[in-house]
Amino acid sequence: MAPSQHQRSRASRQLTLDDARKPSGRGGWRPGAGRPRGRKTVSHDAREPFAARHPLHVTLRIKAGVQSLRRGKVCAAVRAALTAGGHKATFRVVEFNVLRNHLHLLVEAEGPAALARGMQGLSVRLARRINRLLGRTGSLFAVRYHARALRTPREVRNALRYVLLNARHHAAQHGRQLARDWIDPYSSAPWFDGFHISPRSRRLMCGQDWLTSLQRQPRPTAAPRTWLLATGWRRHGLLLPTEVPGRAR
């Protein structure tokens, strides 16, 4: 007896053994199975390859509509997150700067996988602390972090200048000039030992003797272990607090 039209239609929809061996890309073997992929905020992909001896300049951008991060309590939360998650054997945050809607970090990592894991953990800690402080929920970071390997002493010095003295860069863009002995209280500059002249404390938004007060606290960042970030960059001269960084590459 010939199969009916209903039986032929049912048979045509059945998966063959070959079909079952071909993954659809997510969640299972049938087409469309599993949860659709959402947009990642922190990359787990290996970007440009880099060696453990090369520090990296990492930028983390915040979602639009979030209040400015450049405030004392927010920066204190960032320092706490760095203390908790930035001192690992395979991933270290050495310098940082908190801007209005993004963060600049100088990090050391054993490789792309260690960088991805370290940034994932750090991003979770940052989001949890900052969201709690700002009274918000949900994701904090807008896009995947951007990381650039620094392979020469000159590149490392330029990155240090850009991260630690970034406020001077933005002030110059708006036609302003900051005081000669000013350093950024929203960065790791108070603990940085590579300035040619030690900046003095001023009456700023943090109050008198804010620099001394910060320096009495434990350093929130890790000490550099790579030759480039610890010693090599100094071949091109210590940083002057008055230097105005150019644009980051």
RAURTA-V638719 format. One record per helix or strand of 2 or more residues. SS is the DSSP state (~ for helix, > for strand). FROM is the first residue (numbers start at 1). LEN is the number of residues. If there is no record, write none. Layout:
{{SS/FROM/LEN} {SS/FROM/LEN}}
This chain:
{{~/5/9} {~/17/4} {>/56/7} {~/72/14} {>/91/8} {>/102/8} {~/112/23} {>/146/4} {~/153/12} {~/166/8} {~/189/3} {~/210/6} {~/227/4} {~/232/5}}
